[in-house]
């Protein structure tokens, strides 16, 4: 956090005044500004990579 302004510059995947909140579901990256397209899979809040459920594969878990 900036010692003068007190604002924090969060790493990708995190938001909030103290960077303690992870991105909401289906969002990722710096300031959670990017959208995931994982279908029924889980989106990594930092990278946007999809973790697919069994039986599904590919970038969108199809």
Buried (B, 14 or more C-beta within 10 A) or exposed (E): EEEEEEEBEBEBBBBEEEBEBBBEEBBBBBEBEBEBEBBEBBBBBBEBEBEBEEEBEEBBBE
